[in-house]
Amino acid sequence: MPSAQPQREWPLPDFEHPESIQLPSSNEFGRPLDTLLPPILRFGWAAVSGGVRKGVDLLVPEEGDTPDGAEITAPLDRAKEAQRALIDEHAFFGSEDRFHSHGAQVWRTEAWPLGQVLHGRIAIAMQDGDWERVDAIFTELESYRVGDGFVGGIGDHKRYYDDNAWIGLAAMQAYTATGDDKYLHHAERTFRMVRTGQHDDGGLYWLEQDRSGRHTCSVAPAAQLAMQLYSATHEPKYLRFGVDQATWLNENLRLESGLYGDNKNDASGNVDPTVYSYNQGTPLGLDVQLFHATGDRRYLERAQQTADAALTYYGSEDRLWKQPPVFNAVFLRNLLALHAAAPNPKYVAAVDAYLDRVWTEGRNAETGLFDQGGIGHYDQDAGSVIDQGALSQLFAIRALPPEQWATLA
């Protein structure tokens, strides 16, 4: 979601389920059993078992941990360290499969942050083969399901089209990596909800309950999801959707600068020219996918033009650093997908420069969170679940062999 949008109200707390409860098998994504317990039992168990588990985690750190991170140089190791910090700092109960933000109370995180944590877990699993942790997050997401899609969070009744597109893209990344049809079916089901946000004239709304405008952050990821599904199934309906959305996007939200504005208001027809880094990444990534699907080099050339315009814009006045890391992770992973299609050293150099600065200037040596050096942030405070999860994702993606960047979206 663009940071310009009104902040959502966090749902009431829903506490951690016991570790001893067996989660559904990896072949299904059922509703977590803790949601069936009365609230008072969930609260009581969380208070007792959580403190014990957290204490054990602190007393027995994972083998090979480096407290200050100074000796961690490999991108994959940095990704895992970022996830470790996320778990320790944002999950009071020490669980590696459940994520919470913390403040005056313990909140279960929203679907949008959890989706970014999921992307990070998948990128790590692509290298260490630990898909059980990936499946545990998919299982957690079932708590948010309403129909074919997901609401913003527990206790929230709103469905955001972009939230659902991100989750669908994560499922397709898992399918591409494993070939397991359960991920493909998950993405297909999610897309059924996403496509209901399409306007008759093209474009996609941001929020199911507020159809006042169409946003880059919903249009482009939804089209990317369709293109991923087309790559897997070769069903023409997905290609048509991707082409139609790309056409609307470029006719309505591409600015004279070559960058993409935030949204177009249906009532006034006005375009909000605010530019966010992720809103440059998804359109260029979509064009890369259209190039792969059609062979039309005009898509590739437009992706390169967008990349050049974005790198020029964000390369001055420290703009990239000031963007929320979650926005930058989306932008830069799509930049790597473009590099796979049309190699250009400056694309990889931009990713490396940002990640090196994140680690050396943005990382808090005491907590492992990326909340230092004036780094941008999505939530009110730096080092939140969504930004931490996004950066762990980007470090893990950077560790992938370059030929695998072609599968990113």
C-alpha positions in Angstrom: 0.0 0.0 0.0 1.3 3.5 -0.7 2.3 5.3 2.5 0.0 8.2 1.4 -3.0 6.0 2.1 -4.7 6.3 5.5 -3.1 4.0 8.1 -5.3 1.0 8.9 -6.5 0.3 12.4 -4.7 -2.8 13.8 -7.0 -5.6 14.7 -7.5 -6.8 18.3 -4.8 -9.2 19.5 -5.1 -12.9 18.7 -2.5 -14.8 20.7 0.1 -17.5 19.8 -1.1 -21.1 19.6 0.9 -23.8 21.5 3.9 -25.3 19.7 2.7 -28.7 20.7 -0.4 -28.4 18.5 0.3 -30.2 15.3 -0.2 -27.9 12.2 -1.9 -29.3 9.1 0.4 -31.2 6.8 2.4 -29.5 4.1 -0.1 -30.6 1.5 -2.9 -28.4 2.8 -3.3 -24.9 4.2 -6.0 -25.3 6.9 -7.1 -22.8 9.5 -4.7 -22.9 12.5 -6.1 -24.8 15.4 -5.5 -22.0 17.9 -8.3 -19.9 16.3 -10.7 -22.6 17.5 -9.7 -22.1 21.2 -11.7 -19.6 23.3 -9.8 -16.3 23.6 -9.1 -16.7 27.3 -7.4 -20.1 26.7 -5.3 -18.6 23.9 -4.3 -15.8 26.2 -3.4 -18.0 29.1 -1.4 -20.4 27.1 0.5 -17.6 25.3 1.4 -16.0 28.6 2.8 -19.3 30.1 4.3 -21.1 27.1 5.5 -17.9 25.4 7.8 -16.8 28.2 9.3 -20.2 28.4 9.9 -20.6 24.7 11.3 -17.1 24.4 13.6 -17.7 27.4 14.9 -20.9 25.8 15.6 -19.1 22.5 17.6 -16.5 24.3 19.6 -19.0 26.3 20.3 -21.3 23.4 20.9 -19.1 20.3 21.0 -20.8 16.9 24.4 -22.3 16.1 26.7 -20.0 14.3 25.0 -16.8 15.3 27.2 -13.7 15.2 25.8 -11.2 17.7 26.9 -8.0 16.1 26.8 -9.3 12.5 30.2 -8.0 11.7 31.5 -11.3 10.3 28.4 -12.0 8.2 29.1 -11.2 4.6 27.3 -13.7 2.4 23.9 -12.4 1.2 22.1 -15.7 2.2 23.6 -15.6 5.7 22.6 -11.9 6.0 19.0 -12.9 4.9 18.9 -15.6 7.6 20.3 -13.2 10.2 17.6 -10.6 9.2 14.9 -13.2 9.7 16.4 -14.2 13.1 16.2 -10.6 14.2 12.7 -10.4 12.9 11.7 -13.4 15.0 13.5 -12.3 18.2 12.3 -8.7 18.1 8.7 -9.1 16.7 7.5 -12.5 17.9 7.4 -12.5 21.7 6.9 -16.3 21.8 10.1 -17.2 19.9 8.2 -18.9 17.0 9.9 -19.0 13.6 6.5 -19.4 11.9 4.4 -16.7 13.6 5.1 -13.0 13.3 3.9 -10.2 15.4 4.6 -6.5 15.8 5.0 -5.3 19.4 4.0 -2.2 21.3 1.7 -1.6 24.2 0.1 -4.9 23.2 1.0 -7.9 21.1 -0.7 -7.7 17.7 -0.8 -10.3 14.9 0.6 -8.6 11.8 -1.5 -7.8 8.8 -1.6 -9.8 5.5 0.5 -7.3 3.7 3.5 -7.5 6.0 3.1 -11.3 6.4 3.1 -11.6 2.6 6.5 -9.9 2.5 7.8 -12.2 5.2 6.5 -15.1 3.1 8.4 -13.9 0.1 11.6 -13.8 2.2 11.0 -17.4 3.4 10.5 -18.6 -0.1 13.7 -17.0 -1.3 15.6 -18.7 1.5 13.9 -22.0 0.9 14.9 -21.9 -2.8 18.4 -22.3 -1.4 18.2 -24.3 1.7 15.2 -26.5 0.9 13.3 -25.7 4.0 9.7 -25.6 2.6 8.1 -26.5 6.0 8.6 -23.0 7.2 7.1 -21.6 4.0 4.1 -23.9 4.4 3.6 -22.8 8.0 3.2 -19.2 6.8 0.7 -20.2 4.2 -1.1 -22.0 6.9 -1.1 -18.8 9.0 -2.5 -16.9 6.1 -5.6 -19.1 6.1 -6.7 -17.2 9.3 -7.1 -14.2 7.0 -9.1 -15.9 4.3 -12.5 -14.8 3.2 -13.7 -16.6 0.1 -11.0 -16.8 -2.5 -9.0 -13.9 -1.0 -7.6 -12.6 2.2 -8.7 -9.7 4.5 -6.2 -7.2 5.7 -5.8 -8.8 9.1 -7.5 -10.7 11.9 -10.6 -8.8 12.8 -10.4 -6.7 9.6 -13.3 -7.2 7.1 -11.6 -5.3 4.2 -10.0 -7.1 1.3 -7.2 -5.2 -0.5 -6.5 -6.2 -4.1 -2.8 -5.5 -3.8 -2.4 -7.5 -0.6 -3.9 -10.5 -2.4 -1.7 -10.0 -5.5 1.4 -10.0 -3.4 0.3 -13.3 -1.8 -0.5 -14.8 -5.1 2.9 -13.8 -6.5 4.5 -15.5 -3.5 2.6 -18.7 -4.2 3.7 -18.6 -7.8 7.3 -18.1 -6.8 7.0 -21.2 -4.6 5.4 -23.1 -7.5 8.1 -22.1 -9.9 10.8 -23.3 -7.5 9.2 -26.6 -6.5 6.7 -27.6 -9.2 4.2 -28.4 -6.4 0.7 -27.9 -7.7 -0.6 -26.9 -4.3 1.1 -23.5 -4.7 -0.3 -23.1 -8.2 -3.8 -23.9 -7.0 -3.3 -21.4 -4.2 -2.3 -18.7 -6.7 -5.2 -19.5 -9.1 -7.7 -19.2 -6.3 -6.2 -15.9 -5.1 -6.3 -14.5 -8.6 -10.0 -15.3 -8.8 -10.5 -12.7 -6.1 -8.0 -10.3 -7.5 -9.6 -10.0 -10.9 -12.9 -9.0 -9.3 -11.3 -5.6 -8.7 -10.9 -4.9 -12.4 -12.7 -1.8 -13.8 -14.7 -2.3 -17.0 -12.4 0.2 -18.7 -9.2 -1.4 -17.4 -7.2 -0.8 -14.3 -7.7 -2.3 -10.8 -9.0 -0.8 -7.6 -7.0 -0.8 -4.4 -9.7 -1.7 -1.9 -12.8 -3.8 -2.4 -14.9 -1.5 -0.2 -13.6 1.7 -1.8 -13.8 1.8 -5.6 -12.9 5.5 -6.0 -9.7 5.1 -7.9 -7.3 2.7 -9.6 -3.7 2.4 -8.3 -0.4 1.3 -9.8 0.2 -0.8 -6.6 -2.8 -2.9 -7.5 -2.8 -2.9 -11.3 0.8 -3.9 -11.9 1.1 -6.7 -9.3 -2.2 -8.2 -10.4 -1.0 -8.2 -14.0 2.3 -9.8 -12.9 0.3 -12.5 -11.1 -1.7 -13.1 -14.3 1.5 -13.4 -16.3 3.1 -15.8 -13.9 -0.1 -18.0 -14.2 0.1 -17.7 -18.0 3.7 -18.9 -17.9 2.6 -21.9 -15.8 -0.7 -22.8 -17.6 -0.5 -21.1 -21.0 -4.2 -20.2 -20.6 -4.9 -17.2 -22.9 -7.2 -15.5 -20.3 -4.2 -14.7 -18.2 -2.2 -13.2 -21.1 -5.2 -11.1 -22.1 -5.5 -9.8 -18.5 -1.8 -9.0 -18.4 -1.8 -7.1 -21.7 -5.0 -5.2 -20.9 -3.7 -4.1 -17.5 -0.4 -3.0 -18.9 -2.1 -1.0 -21.6 -4.4 0.8 -19.1 -1.4 1.4 -16.8 0.7 3.0 -19.4 -2.1 5.1 -20.9 -3.2 6.5 -17.5 -0.4 6.4 -14.9 2.8 6.7 -16.8 4.1 10.2 -16.3 6.2 12.3 -18.8 9.2 11.5 -16.7 8.9 7.9 -17.6 7.9 7.1 -14.0 4.5 5.9 -12.8 2.2 7.9 -10.6 0.4 6.5 -7.6 -3.3 6.4 -8.7 -6.0 7.9 -10.9 -9.2 9.2 -9.2 -12.3 8.0 -11.0 -14.4 11.0 -10.1 -12.1 13.7 -11.1 -9.8 11.9 -13.5 -6.8 13.4 -11.8 -3.6 11.4 -11.4 -1.7 11.5 -8.2 1.9 12.1 -9.4 3.6 10.8 -6.3 6.2 8.3 -7.2 7.1 5.3 -5.0 9.9 2.9 -5.8 7.8 -0.2 -5.8 5.4 1.5 -8.3 8.4 1.6 -10.7 9.5 -2.0 -10.1 6.2 -3.7 -10.8 5.5 -2.0 -14.2 9.0 -2.7 -15.4 8.7 -6.3 -14.1 5.4 -6.7 -15.9 7.0 -5.5 -19.1 9.7 -8.1 -18.7 7.1 -10.8 -18.3 5.2 -9.6 -21.4 8.4 -9.7 -23.4 9.1 -13.3 -22.3 5.5 -14.3 -23.2 5.2 -12.5 -26.5 8.8 -11.9 -27.8 7.9 -8.3 -28.5 11.0 -6.3 -27.7 9.0 -3.1 -27.3 8.0 -4.4 -23.8 11.7 -5.0 -23.0 12.7 -1.6 -24.2 9.9 0.1 -22.1 11.1 -1.9 -19.1 14.7 -0.6 -19.7 13.4 3.0 -20.0 11.5 2.7 -16.7 14.6 1.3 -15.0 16.8 4.1 -16.3 14.3 6.8 -15.3 13.9 5.2 -11.8 17.6 4.8 -11.2 18.2 8.4 -12.3 15.4 9.7 -10.0 16.2 7.6 -7.0 20.0 8.1 -7.5 19.8 11.8 -6.4 18.9 13.5 -3.1 19.2 10.1 -1.3 15.7 9.3 -2.5 16.1 5.5 -2.6 17.4 5.4 1.0 14.5 7.4 2.2 11.9 5.1 0.6 10.5 2.3 2.8 12.6 -0.8 2.4 9.5 -2.9 1.4 9.0 -0.6 -1.6 12.7 -0.9 -2.5 12.7 -4.7 -2.2 9.9 -4.8 -4.8 11.7 -2.4 -7.1 15.1 -4.0 -6.9 13.9 -7.6 -7.2 12.1 -6.6 -10.5 15.3 -4.8 -11.5 17.1 -8.1 -11.2 14.5 -9.8 -13.3 15.2 -7.2 -16.0 18.9 -7.9 -15.7 18.2 -11.6 -16.3 16.4 -10.6 -19.6 18.8 -7.8 -20.6 22.0 -7.9 -18.6 23.2 -4.6 -17.4 25.9 -4.2 -14.7 24.3 -1.1 -13.3 21.2 -2.9 -12.3 23.1 -5.4 -10.1 25.4 -2.5 -8.9 22.3 -0.6 -7.7 21.1 -3.6 -5.7 24.5 -4.2 -4.2 25.0 -0.6 -3.2 21.7 -0.5 -1.5 22.1 -3.8 0.4 25.7 -2.9 1.5 24.4 0.4 2.9 21.5 -1.4 4.6 23.9 -3.7 6.4 26.7 -1.2 7.3 24.6 1.9 8.0 21.0 0.7 8.5 21.5 -2.3 10.8 21.3 -2.0 14.6 24.1 -4.2 16.0 22.2 -4.9 19.2 18.9 -6.0 17.8 19.7 -6.9 14.2 16.8 -4.7 13.0 17.3 -2.3 10.1 16.3 0.9 11.8 19.5 3.1 11.8 21.1 5.7 9.6 17.9 7.5 8.6 16.7 4.5 6.6 13.2 4.9 5.3 10.3 3.0 6.9 6.8 2.0 5.9 5.3 2.0 9.4 5.6 4.7 12.0 8.9 3.4 13.2 11.8 1.9 11.3 12.6 -1.8 11.8 9.0 -3.0 11.5 7.9 -6.5 10.4 7.2 -5.4 6.9 10.5 -3.7 6.2 12.5 -6.3 8.0 10.8 -9.1 6.1 11.3 -7.3 2.8 15.0 -6.8 3.4 15.5 -10.5 4.4 13.8 -11.3 1.1 16.1 -9.0 -0.9 19.3 -10.4 0.6 18.1 -13.9 -0.1 17.2 -13.1 -3.7 20.6 -11.5 -4.2 22.1 -14.8 -3.2 20.3 -16.7 -5.9 22.1 -17.7 -9.1 21.4 -14.9 -11.7 19.6 -17.3 -14.0 16.9 -17.7 -11.3 16.2 -14.0 -11.3 14.3 -14.5 -14.5 11.5 -16.1 -12.4 11.1 -13.1 -10.1 8.1 -10.8 -10.1 
